[in-house]
């Protein structure tokens, strides 16, 4: 059986945000077992799974990505949408646009310290649209 849900997240500031609970509130009850595939319909934000316990991890991710992919590089040609736009596209490609998570006993089978992250790379990204597909 396949179920699919499309929804928008609330607007988040630039940075890394744990959205696991927001995802779960936007989908029906999870099956006993299966797989959740989550896809973000944007090219300047991404999804990943990482630590959900220590909030400094979120800050360190933002700092590291800003160090790796800088704004205002002289070689950028795609600049008309703002100095944060082209770096956001690059960061999004590095992180990816989807995650896949096993479902066991009607719950996401994440590790004890894992959460789903929204990686918002724009200064003002707005509401982000996601598609959740559940295979059971």
Buried (B, 14 or more C-beta within 10 A) or exposed (E): EEBEBEBEBEEBEBBBBBBBEBBBEBBEEBBEEBBBBBBBEBEBBBBBBBBBEEEEBBEEBBEEBBEEBEBEEEEBEEEEEEBBBBBBBBBBEBBEBBBEBEBEEEEBBBEEEBBBBBBBBBEEBBEBBBBBBBBE
